[in-house]
Amino acid sequence: MNELKDKVKEIVNHILLDLESSLQIYEINYYRGRDSMVLQVLLQKNQPIGLDELIEVNQLLSEALDQIDDQFSEPYTLDVASAGLEREIKDKDDLHQALNSDIKVNCYRKFNDKKIYLGKLNSFDDQEILVEQRDGKSIKIPFEYISKINYALIM
């Protein structure tokens, strides 16, 4: 299955390069759906993704995948979509892209009497993140307390 995901990733990256697009791969999933296997390609960029962009990538990817149809053991549904505005921040690369963005931090257990923090990601290192909360106060949250970090829509 990883071979298949790697091949799809290579094809998608080639398509995005040809389109001179600022879109990036967020995640590729291949799983059993309700009626068939689903090949899901989630894309991201620093601004909202237009439906026309998704349609164009979907069409080009569909055509490219038709050329390697023998790689799939059974019929599948192709799903090209945006990873969403409140997508998960999974690793250090994602954290780097999220600098100065609004985030939501969920903690495994209370840290300074709270389990959820909302604010702007100011910085991070190997031990912790620095979040400027909505009240203007900054807090350093150690990674050992963090269960999940997402982009957030803070109004």
RODOFI-150002 format. One line per field, with one value per atom (N, C-alpha, C, O): x, y, z; residue number from 0; atom name. Coordinates in Angstrom, 1 decimal, always signed. Layout:
east: X:... .
north: Y:... .
up: Z:... .
i: NUM:... .
at: CA:... .
This chain:
east: +0.8:+0.0:+0.9:+0.5:+2.0:+2.9:+3.4:+3.7:+3.7:+4.2:+3.2:+3.5:+1.9:+0.8:+0.7:+0.6:+0.8:+0.7:+1.9:+1.7:+3.1:+4.3:+4.1:+4.5:+3.6:+3.4:+2.4:+2.6:+1.3:+0.2:+0.8:+0.6:+1.6:+2.3:+3.2:+3.2:+3.9:+4.8:+4.0:+4.4:+2.9:+2.0:+1.4:+1.4:+0.9:+0.3:+1.3:+1.0:+2.5:+3.5:+3.9:+4.1:+3.9:+4.2:+3.1:+3.4:+1.9:+0.7:+0.8:+0.6:+1.0:+1.1:+2.2:+2.1:+3.3:+4.5:+4.1:+4.4:+3.5:+3.1:+2.1:+2.1:+1.2:+0.2:+0.8:+0.1:+2.0:+2.7:+1.8:+1.6:+1.2:+0.3:+1.0:+2.0:+0.4:+0.9:+0.3:+0.5:-0.6:-1.1:+0.0:+1.0:-0.2:+0.7:-0.1:-1.3:+0.5:-0.1:-0.1:+0.9:-1.3:-1.4:-1.4:-0.6:-2.1:-2.2:-2.8:-3.7:-2.4:-2.9:-3.4:-2.6:-4.7:-5.2:-5.8:-6.4:-5.7:-6.3:-7.0:-6.3:-8.3:-9.1:-10.4:-10.8:-10.9:-12.2:-13.3:-13.5:-14.1:-15.2:-16.5:-16.4:-17.6:-18.9:-19.1:-19.5:-18.8:-19.1:-17.8:-17.9:-16.7:-15.5:-14.3:-14.5:-13.1:-11.9:-12.0:-12.6:-11.4:-11.3:-9.9:-9.1:-9.5:-8.2:-8.4:-9.0:-8.0:-8.3:-7.0:-6.0:-7.0:-5.9:-6.3:-7.2:-5.7:-6.1:-5.0:-3.8:-5.4:-4.5:-4.6:-5.6:-3.5:-3.5:-2.7:-1.9:-3.0:-2.2:-2.4:-3.3:-1.7:-1.8:-3.0:-3.2:-3.8:-5.1:-6.2:-5.9:-7.4:-8.5:-8.3:-7.8:-8.6:-8.5:-9.8:-10.9:-9.8:-10.9:-11.4:-10.6:-12.7:-13.3:-12.7:-12.5:-12.5:-11.9:-10.5:-10.2:-9.7:-8.4:-8.5:-7.8:-9.5:-9.7:-10.2:-9.7:-11.1:-11.6:-10.5:-10.4:-9.6:-8.5:-7.6:-7.2:-7.2:-6.3:-6.9:-6.3:-8.2:-9.0:-9.0:-8.7:-9.2:-9.3:-7.9:-7.8:-6.9:-5.5:-5.1:-4.4:-5.4:-5.0:-5.7:-5.1:-7.0:-7.8:-7.2:-7.1:-6.9:-6.3:-4.9:-4.7:-4.1:-2.8:-3.0:-2.2:-3.9:-4.1:-4.7:-4.4:-5.4:-5.9:-4.7:-4.9:-3.6:-2.4:-1.7:-1.0:-2.0:-1.4:-2.5:-2.3:-3.5:-4.7:-4.3:-5.0:-3.3:-2.9:-2.3:-2.2:-2.0:-1.5:-2.6:-2.3:-3.8:-5.0:-5.6:-5.8:-5.7:-6.2:-7.7:-8.2:-8.4:-9.9:-10.3:-9.6:-11.6:-12.1:-12.0:-12.1:-11.8:-11.7:-12.4:-12.7:-12.7:-13.3:-12.2:-11.5:-12.0:-11.0:-11.6:-12.7:-11.0:-11.6:-10.4:-9.5:-10.5:-9.5:-10.2:-11.2:-9.7:-10.4:-9.4:-8.2:-9.9:-9.1:-8.9:-9.9:-7.8:-7.6:-8.4:-8.6:-8.9:-9.8:-9.0:-7.8:-9.8:-9.2:-8.7:-7.8:-9.4:-9.0:-8.3:-8.5:-7.4:-6.7:-5.7:-5.3:-5.4:-4.4:-3.0:-2.6:-2.3:-0.8:-0.1:-0.1:+0.5:+1.0:+2.5:+2.9:+3.3:+4.7:+5.4:+4.8:+6.8:+7.5:+7.4:+7.4:+7.3:+7.1:+5.8:+5.8:+4.8:+3.5:+3.5:+3.0:+4.2:+4.4:+5.1:+4.7:+6.1:+6.8:+5.9:+5.9:+5.1:+4.1:+3.0:+2.5:+2.8:+1.7:+2.2:+1.4:+3.5:+3.9:+3.1:+2.8:+2.8:+1.9:+0.5:-0.2:+0.1:-1.3:-2.1:-1.5:-3.4:-4.2:-4.3:-4.6:-4.1:-4.2:-5.0:-5.3:-5.4:-6.1:-5.2:-4.9:-4.8:-4.0:-4.8:-5.3:-4.9:-5.6:-4.5:-3.5:-4.7:-3.7:-4.3:-5.5:-3.4:-3.8:-4.4:-5.3:-3.7:-4.2:-4.0:-3.4:-4.6:-4.5:-3.1:-2.2:-2.9:-1.6:-2.0:-2.6:-1.5:-1.9:-3.4:-4.0:-4.1:-5.5:-6.4:-7.6:-5.8:-6.6:-6.2:-5.0:-7.1:-6.8:-6.8:-6.3:-7.4:-7.5:-7.0:-7.4:-6.1:-5.6:-5.8:-5.6:-6.3:-6.5:-5.5:-5.4:-4.9:-4.1:-3.2:-3.4:-2.2:-1.3:+0.0:+0.6:+0.4:+1.6:+2.8:+3.0:+3.5:+4.6:+6.0:+6.7:+6.2:+7.5:+7.3:+6.4:+8.4:+8.4:+9.9:+10.7:+10.2:+11.5:+11.3:+10.1:+12.3:+12.1:+11.3:+10.9:+11.2:+10.5:+9.1:+8.3:+8.8:+7.6:+7.2:+8.0:+5.9:+5.5:+5.1:+4.8:+5.2:+4.9:+3.6:+3.6:+2.6:+1.3:+0.9:+0.9:+0.6:+0.1:-1.4:-2.1:-2.0:-3.4:-4.2:-3.6:-5.5:-6.3:-6.3:-6.5:-5.9:-5.8:-4.5:-4.2:-3.6:-2.3:-1.2:+0.0:-1.5:-0.5:+0.0:-0.8:+1.3:+1.9:+2.1:+2.4:+2.0:+2.3:+3.1:+2.9:+4.1:+4.9:+4.2:+4.0:+3.9:+3.3:+4.2:+4.5:+4.7:+5.5:+4.8:+3.7:+5.6:+5.0:+4.4:+3.5:+5.0:+4.6:+3.1:+2.5:+2.6:+1.2:+0.3:-1.0:+0.8:+0.0:-0.5:+0.3:-1.8:-2.4:-2.7:-2.6:-3.0:-3.3:-3.3:-3.6:-2.8:-2.8:-3.5:-3.2:-4.4:-5.1:-5.0:-4.9:-5.2:-5.4:-6.8:-7.6:-7.0:-8.2:-8.8:-8.0:-10.1:-10.7:-11.1:-12.1:-10.3:-10.6:-11.1:-10.5:-12.3:-12.9:-12.8:-13.3 .
north: -1.2:+0.0:+1.3:+2.2:+1.2:+2.4:+2.7:+3.9:+1.6:+1.8:+2.6:+3.5:+2.2:+2.9:+4.4:+5.2:+4.6:+6.0:+6.8:+8.0:+6.2:+6.9:+7.2:+8.3:+6.3:+6.5:+7.7:+8.5:+7.6:+8.7:+10.1:+11.1:+10.1:+11.3:+11.9:+13.1:+11.0:+11.4:+12.0:+13.1:+11.4:+11.9:+13.2:+14.2:+13.3:+14.6:+15.7:+16.8:+15.5:+16.5:+17.0:+18.2:+16.0:+16.4:+17.3:+18.2:+16.9:+17.7:+19.1:+20.1:+19.2:+20.5:+21.4:+22.6:+20.7:+21.4:+21.9:+23.1:+21.1:+21.5:+22.6:+23.5:+22.6:+23.7:+25.0:+26.0:+24.9:+26.0:+26.5:+27.7:+25.5:+25.8:+25.9:+25.3:+26.7:+26.8:+25.7:+25.7:+24.8:+23.7:+22.8:+22.6:+22.1:+21.1:+19.9:+20.0:+18.8:+17.6:+17.7:+17.9:+17.5:+17.4:+15.9:+15.6:+15.1:+13.7:+12.9:+13.4:+11.6:+10.7:+9.5:+8.9:+9.1:+8.0:+7.0:+7.4:+5.7:+4.7:+3.7:+3.0:+3.7:+3.0:+2.4:+2.8:+1.4:+0.9:+1.8:+2.1:+2.2:+3.1:+2.2:+1.0:+2.8:+2.1:+1.1:+0.0:+1.6:+0.7:+0.2:-0.7:+0.9:+0.6:+1.1:+1.8:+0.9:+1.5:+3.0:+3.4:+3.8:+5.3:+5.7:+5.4:+6.4:+7.1:+8.5:+9.2:+9.0:+10.4:+11.2:+10.8:+12.3:+13.2:+14.5:+15.2:+14.8:+16.1:+17.1:+16.8:+18.3:+19.3:+20.5:+20.7:+21.3:+22.5:+23.6:+23.4:+24.9:+26.0:+27.1:+26.9:+28.2:+29.2:+30.1:+31.0:+29.9:+30.7:+29.7:+28.5:+30.1:+29.2:+28.6:+29.2:+27.3:+26.6:+26.7:+26.5:+27.1:+27.2:+25.9:+25.0:+25.8:+24.6:+24.3:+23.1:+25.3:+25.1:+24.4:+23.7:+24.8:+24.2:+22.7:+21.9:+22.3:+20.9:+20.1:+19.0:+20.7:+20.0:+19.8:+18.7:+20.8:+20.6:+19.5:+18.7:+19.5:+18.5:+17.1:+16.2:+17.1:+15.8:+15.2:+14.1:+16.1:+15.6:+15.2:+14.1:+15.9:+15.5:+14.3:+13.4:+14.2:+13.0:+11.8:+10.7:+11.9:+10.8:+10.3:+9.1:+11.2:+10.8:+10.1:+9.1:+10.6:+10.0:+8.6:+7.7:+8.5:+7.2:+6.1:+4.9:+6.6:+5.6:+4.9:+3.8:+5.6:+5.0:+3.9:+3.1:+4.0:+3.0:+2.1:+1.7:+1.9:+1.2:-0.1:-0.6:-0.8:-2.1:-2.1:-3.1:-0.9:-0.8:-1.0:-1.2:-0.9:-1.0:-2.4:-2.9:-3.0:-4.4:-4.5:-5.6:-3.4:-3.4:-2.0:-1.0:-1.8:-0.5:+0.5:+0.0:+1.7:+2.7:+4.0:+4.2:+4.8:+6.2:+7.2:+7.1:+8.1:+9.2:+10.4:+10.8:+10.8:+12.0:+13.0:+12.8:+14.1:+15.2:+16.3:+16.8:+16.7:+17.7:+18.5:+18.3:+19.6:+20.5:+19.8:+19.2:+19.9:+19.4:+20.2:+19.7:+21.4:+22.1:+23.3:+23.2:+24.3:+25.4:+25.1:+25.7:+24.1:+23.7:+22.4:+21.6:+22.2:+20.9:+20.7:+21.7:+19.5:+19.1:+19.5:+19.4:+20.0:+20.3:+19.1:+18.9:+18.3:+17.0:+16.9:+16.1:+17.8:+17.6:+19.0:+20.0:+18.9:+20.2:+21.0:+22.2:+20.3:+21.0:+21.8:+23.0:+21.1:+21.8:+23.0:+24.0:+22.8:+23.9:+25.1:+26.2:+24.8:+25.9:+26.7:+27.9:+25.9:+26.6:+27.4:+28.3:+26.9:+27.5:+28.7:+29.3:+29.0:+30.2:+31.4:+31.7:+32.1:+33.4:+33.1:+34.0:+31.8:+31.5:+31.2:+30.9:+31.3:+31.0:+29.5:+28.8:+29.0:+27.5:+27.2:+28.1:+26.0:+25.4:+24.3:+23.3:+24.3:+23.3:+22.5:+23.1:+21.2:+20.3:+19.6:+19.1:+19.5:+18.9:+17.6:+17.4:+16.6:+15.3:+15.5:+14.9:+16.4:+16.7:+18.2:+18.9:+18.7:+20.2:+20.6:+20.0:+21.8:+22.5:+23.9:+24.6:+24.3:+25.7:+25.8:+26.8:+24.7:+24.7:+24.7:+24.9:+24.5:+24.4:+23.2:+22.8:+22.7:+21.6:+22.1:+21.4:+23.3:+23.8:+25.2:+26.0:+25.5:+26.9:+27.3:+26.6:+28.6:+29.2:+30.4:+31.1:+30.6:+31.8:+31.6:+30.8:+32.5:+32.6:+31.8:+32.1:+31.0:+30.3:+31.2:+31.6:+31.6:+32.5:+31.8:+32.3:+30.7:+30.0:+28.6:+28.2:+27.8:+26.4:+26.0:+26.5:+25.0:+24.3:+22.9:+22.4:+22.1:+20.7:+20.3:+19.2:+21.2:+21.0:+21.5:+20.9:+22.6:+23.3:+24.3:+24.6:+24.8:+25.8:+27.0:+26.9:+28.2:+29.5:+30.0:+30.3:+30.1:+30.6:+31.9:+32.0:+32.9:+34.2:+34.0:+33.9:+34.0:+33.8:+35.1:+36.2:+34.9:+36.1:+37.3:+38.4:+37.0:+38.1:+38.8:+39.7:+38.4:+39.0:+38.4:+38.7:+37.5:+36.8:+35.6:+34.9:+35.4:+34.2:+33.1:+33.3:+31.9:+30.7:+29.7:+29.4:+29.1:+28.0:+26.7:+26.4:+25.9:+24.6:+23.5:+23.4:+22.6:+21.5:+20.5:+20.2:+19.9:+18.9:+17.7:+17.1:+17.4:+16.2:+16.4:+15.4:+17.6:+17.9:+17.9:+17.7:+18.0:+18.3:+17.0:+16.1:+16.9:+15.7:+16.0:+15.1:+17.3:+17.6:+19.1:+19.9:+19.6:+21.0:+21.1:+20.4:+22.1:+22.3:+23.8:+24.6:+24.1:+25.5:+25.9:+25.0:+27.1:+27.6:+28.8:+29.7:+28.9:+30.1:+30.9:+30.6:+31.9:+32.7:+34.1:+34.8:+34.4:+35.6:+36.6:+37.8 .
up: +0.0:+0.0:+0.0:-0.6:+0.7:+0.7:-0.7:-1.0:-1.4:-2.8:-3.6:-4.4:-3.4:-4.2:-3.8:-4.6:-2.5:-2.0:-2.5:-2.9:-2.5:-3.0:-4.5:-4.9:-5.2:-6.7:-6.9:-7.7:-6.1:-6.2:-5.8:-6.5:-4.8:-4.3:-5.4:-5.7:-6.1:-7.1:-8.3:-8.8:-8.7:-9.7:-9.4:-10.2:-8.1:-7.7:-7.7:-8.1:-7.1:-7.1:-8.5:-8.7:-9.4:-10.8:-11.4:-12.1:-11.1:-11.6:-11.0:-11.7:-9.7:-9.1:-9.6:-9.8:-9.9:-10.5:-11.9:-12.2:-12.7:-14.1:-14.0:-14.9:-13.0:-12.9:-12.3:-12.3:-11.9:-11.2:-10.0:-9.8:-9.3:-8.2:-6.9:-6.7:-6.0:-4.6:-3.7:-2.5:-4.3:-3.6:-3.2:-3.9:-2.0:-1.5:-1.1:-0.7:-1.1:-0.5:+1.0:+1.6:+1.6:+3.0:+3.4:+4.4:+2.7:+3.1:+2.0:+1.2:+1.9:+0.9:+1.7:+2.5:+1.5:+2.2:+1.2:+0.1:+1.5:+0.6:+1.6:+2.4:+1.6:+2.6:+2.0:+0.9:+2.7:+2.3:+2.6:+3.8:+1.6:+1.9:+1.9:+2.1:+1.9:+2.0:+0.8:+1.1:-0.4:-1.6:-2.3:-3.0:-2.1:-2.8:-2.0:-1.0:-2.5:-2.0:-2.4:-3.4:-1.5:-1.8:-1.7:-0.8:-2.8:-2.8:-2.6:-3.4:-1.4:-1.0:-1.0:-0.4:-1.7:-1.8:-1.2:-1.8:-0.1:+0.6:+0.3:+0.5:-0.1:-0.5:+0.4:+1.1:+0.5:+1.3:+0.6:-0.3:+1.1:+0.7:+1.8:+2.6:+1.7:+2.7:+2.6:+3.5:+1.6:+1.5:+1.1:+0.7:+1.1:+0.7:-0.7:-1.6:-0.8:-2.1:-2.8:-2.3:-4.1:-4.9:-5.4:-5.7:-5.6:-6.2:-7.6:-7.9:-8.4:-9.7:-9.6:-10.5:-8.6:-8.4:-8.1:-8.7:-7.3:-6.9:-8.1:-8.3:-8.9:-10.1:-11.1:-11.6:-11.3:-12.3:-11.8:-12.6:-10.6:-10.1:-10.2:-10.5:-9.8:-9.9:-11.3:-11.5:-12.3:-13.7:-14.1:-14.8:-13.9:-14.3:-13.6:-14.2:-12.3:-11.6:-12.0:-12.2:-12.3:-12.8:-14.1:-14.3:-15.0:-16.3:-16.1:-16.7:-15.2:-14.9:-14.3:-14.6:-13.4:-12.7:-13.6:-13.4:-14.7:-15.7:-16.4:-16.8:-16.4:-17.1:-16.2:-16.7:-14.9:-14.0:-13.3:-12.2:-14.0:-13.4:-12.8:-11.9:-13.4:-12.9:-11.5:-10.9:-11.0:-9.6:-8.5:-7.4:-9.0:-8.0:-8.1:-9.2:-7.0:-7.0:-7.1:-7.5:-7.0:-7.1:-7.5:-7.3:-8.0:-8.3:-7.1:-5.9:-7.4:-6.3:-6.7:-7.9:-5.7:-6.0:-5.6:-4.6:-6.6:-6.3:-5.7:-6.1:-4.6:-3.8:-3.6:-2.8:-4.4:-4.2:-3.5:-4.0:-2.4:-1.5:-0.8:-0.7:-0.2:+0.7:+2.0:+2.5:+2.6:+4.0:+5.0:+6.1:+4.6:+5.5:+6.2:+6.4:+6.6:+7.3:+8.7:+9.2:+9.3:+10.7:+10.7:+11.6:+9.7:+9.6:+10.7:+11.4:+11.0:+12.0:+11.6:+10.5:+12.6:+12.4:+13.0:+14.2:+12.1:+12.5:+12.9:+13.7:+12.3:+12.5:+12.5:+12.4:+12.6:+12.7:+11.4:+11.4:+10.2:+9.0:+9.0:+8.6:+9.5:+9.6:+10.6:+10.3:+11.7:+12.7:+12.0:+12.3:+11.3:+10.6:+9.7:+9.7:+8.9:+8.1:+8.8:+8.4:+10.1:+10.9:+11.7:+12.4:+11.7:+12.4:+12.1:+11.0:+13.2:+13.1:+12.7:+12.3:+12.7:+12.4:+13.7:+14.7:+13.6:+14.8:+14.9:+13.9:+16.1:+16.3:+17.6:+18.4:+17.7:+18.8:+19.3:+18.6:+20.6:+21.2:+22.2:+23.2:+22.0:+23.0:+23.8:+23.2:+25.1:+25.9:+26.5:+26.7:+26.7:+27.3:+28.7:+29.1:+29.5:+30.8:+31.0:+30.2:+32.1:+32.3:+32.4:+33.1:+31.8:+31.9:+32.3:+31.5:+33.4:+34.0:+34.0:+33.7:+34.5:+34.7:+33.5:+33.6:+32.3:+31.1:+30.3:+30.3:+29.5:+28.5:+27.1:+26.2:+26.8:+25.5:+25.5:+26.3:+24.5:+24.3:+22.9:+22.0:+22.8:+21.5:+21.4:+22.4:+20.2:+20.0:+18.8:+18.0:+18.7:+17.6:+17.9:+19.0:+17.0:+17.2:+16.9:+15.8:+18.0:+17.8:+17.5:+16.7:+18.1:+17.9:+18.5:+19.1:+18.2:+18.7:+18.7:+17.9:+19.5:+19.5:+19.7:+19.6:+20.0:+20.2:+21.5:+21.6:+22.4:+23.7:+23.8:+24.5:+23.2:+23.5:+22.3:+21.4:+22.4:+21.5:+22.3:+23.5:+21.7:+22.3:+21.7:+20.5:+22.4:+21.9:+22.5:+23.8:+21.7:+22.2:+22.2:+21.2:+23.5:+23.6:+23.3:+23.1:+23.2:+22.8:+23.7:+23.3:+25.0:+25.9:+25.9:+26.7:+24.9:+24.7:+25.5:+25.3:+26.4:+27.2:+26.5:+25.8:+26.6:+25.9:+26.9:+28.1:+26.4:+27.2:+26.4:+25.2:+27.1:+26.6:+27.0:+28.2:+26.0:+26.3:+25.8:+24.7:+26.8:+26.4:+25.6:+25.8:+24.6:+23.7:+24.5:+24.0:+25.6:+26.4:+26.9:+27.2:+26.9:+27.3:+26.1:+26.3:+24.9:+23.7:+23.1:+22.8:+22.9:+22.3:+20.8:+19.9:+20.5:+19.1:+18.9:+19.8:+17.7:+17.4:+16.0:+15.1:+15.9:+14.7:+14.4:+15.3:+13.1:+12.7:+13.3:+13.5:+13.6:+14.2:+13.6:+13.1:+13.5:+13.1:+14.3:+15.0:+14.6:+15.8:+15.4:+14.7:+15.9:+15.5:+16.7:+16.5 .
i: 0:0:0:0:1:1:1:1:2:2:2:2:3:3:3:3:4:4:4:4:5:5:5:5:6:6:6:6:7:7:7:7:8:8:8:8:9:9:9:9:10:10:10:10:11:11:11:11:12:12:12:12:13:13:13:13:14:14:14:14:15:15:15:15:16:16:16:16:17:17:17:17:18:18:18:18:19:19:19:19:20:20:20:20:21:21:21:21:22:22:22:22:23:23:23:23:24:24:24:24:25:25:25:25:26:26:26:26:27:27:27:27:28:28:28:28:29:29:29:29:30:30:30:30:31:31:31:31:32:32:32:32:33:33:33:33:34:34:34:34:35:35:35:35:36:36:36:36:37:37:37:37:38:38:38:38:39:39:39:39:40:40:40:40:41:41:41:41:42:42:42:42:43:43:43:43:44:44:44:44:45:45:45:45:46:46:46:46:47:47:47:47:48:48:48:48:49:49:49:49:50:50:50:50:51:51:51:51:52:52:52:52:53:53:53:53:54:54:54:54:55:55:55:55:56:56:56:56:57:57:57:57:58:58:58:58:59:59:59:59:60:60:60:60:61:61:61:61:62:62:62:62:63:63:63:63:64:64:64:64:65:65:65:65:66:66:66:66:67:67:67:67:68:68:68:68:69:69:69:69:70:70:70:70:71:71:71:71:72:72:72:72:73:73:73:73:74:74:74:74:75:75:75:75:76:76:76:76:77:77:77:77:78:78:78:78:79:79:79:79:80:80:80:80:81:81:81:81:82:82:82:82:83:83:83:83:84:84:84:84:85:85:85:85:86:86:86:86:87:87:87:87:88:88:88:88:89:89:89:89:90:90:90:90:91:91:91:91:92:92:92:92:93:93:93:93:94:94:94:94:95:95:95:95:96:96:96:96:97:97:97:97:98:98:98:98:99:99:99:99:100:100:100:100:101:101:101:101:102:102:102:102:103:103:103:103:104:104:104:104:105:105:105:105:106:106:106:106:107:107:107:107:108:108:108:108:109:109:109:109:110:110:110:110:111:111:111:111:112:112:112:112:113:113:113:113:114:114:114:114:115:115:115:115:116:116:116:116:117:117:117:117:118:118:118:118:119:119:119:119:120:120:120:120:121:121:121:121:122:122:122:122:123:123:123:123:124:124:124:124:125:125:125:125:126:126:126:126:127:127:127:127:128:128:128:128:129:129:129:129:130:130:130:130:131:131:131:131:132:132:132:132:133:133:133:133:134:134:134:134:135:135:135:135:136:136:136:136:137:137:137:137:138:138:138:138:139:139:139:139:140:140:140:140:141:141:141:141:142:142:142:142:143:143:143:143:144:144:144:144:145:145:145:145:146:146:146:146:147:147:147:147:148:148:148:148:149:149:149:149:150:150:150:150:151:151:151:151:152:152:152:152:153:153:153:153:154:154:154:154 .
at: N:CA:C:O:N:CA:C:O:N:CA:C:O:N:CA:C:O:N:CA:C:O:N:CA:C:O:N:CA:C:O:N:CA:C:O:N:CA:C:O:N:CA:C:O:N:CA:C:O:N:CA:C:O:N:CA:C:O:N:CA:C:O:N:CA:C:O:N:CA:C:O:N:CA:C:O:N:CA:C:O:N:CA:C:O:N:CA:C:O:N:CA:C:O:N:CA:C:O:N:CA:C:O:N:CA:C:O:N:CA:C:O:N:CA:C:O:N:CA:C:O:N:CA:C:O:N:CA:C:O:N:CA:C:O:N:CA:C:O:N:CA:C:O:N:CA:C:O:N:CA:C:O:N:CA:C:O:N:CA:C:O:N:CA:C:O:N:CA:C:O:N:CA:C:O:N:CA:C:O:N:CA:C:O:N:CA:C:O:N:CA:C:O:N:CA:C:O:N:CA:C:O:N:CA:C:O:N:CA:C:O:N:CA:C:O:N:CA:C:O:N:CA:C:O:N:CA:C:O:N:CA:C:O:N:CA:C:O:N:CA:C:O:N:CA:C:O:N:CA:C:O:N:CA:C:O:N:CA:C:O:N:CA:C:O:N:CA:C:O:N:CA:C:O:N:CA:C:O:N:CA:C:O:N:CA:C:O:N:CA:C:O:N:CA:C:O:N:CA:C:O:N:CA:C:O:N:CA:C:O:N:CA:C:O:N:CA:C:O:N:CA:C:O:N:CA:C:O:N:CA:C:O:N:CA:C:O:N:CA:C:O:N:CA:C:O:N:CA:C:O:N:CA:C:O:N:CA:C:O:N:CA:C:O:N:CA:C:O:N:CA:C:O:N:CA:C:O:N:CA:C:O:N:CA:C:O:N:CA:C:O:N:CA:C:O:N:CA:C:O:N:CA:C:O:N:CA:C:O:N:CA:C:O:N:CA:C:O:N:CA:C:O:N:CA:C:O:N:CA:C:O:N:CA:C:O:N:CA:C:O:N:CA:C:O:N:CA:C:O:N:CA:C:O:N:CA:C:O:N:CA:C:O:N:CA:C:O:N:CA:C:O:N:CA:C:O:N:CA:C:O:N:CA:C:O:N:CA:C:O:N:CA:C:O:N:CA:C:O:N:CA:C:O:N:CA:C:O:N:CA:C:O:N:CA:C:O:N:CA:C:O:N:CA:C:O:N:CA:C:O:N:CA:C:O:N:CA:C:O:N:CA:C:O:N:CA:C:O:N:CA:C:O:N:CA:C:O:N:CA:C:O:N:CA:C:O:N:CA:C:O:N:CA:C:O:N:CA:C:O:N:CA:C:O:N:CA:C:O:N:CA:C:O:N:CA:C:O:N:CA:C:O:N:CA:C:O:N:CA:C:O:N:CA:C:O:N:CA:C:O:N:CA:C:O:N:CA:C:O:N:CA:C:O:N:CA:C:O:N:CA:C:O:N:CA:C:O:N:CA:C:O:N:CA:C:O:N:CA:C:O:N:CA:C:O:N:CA:C:O:N:CA:C:O:N:CA:C:O:N:CA:C:O:N:CA:C:O:N:CA:C:O:N:CA:C:O .
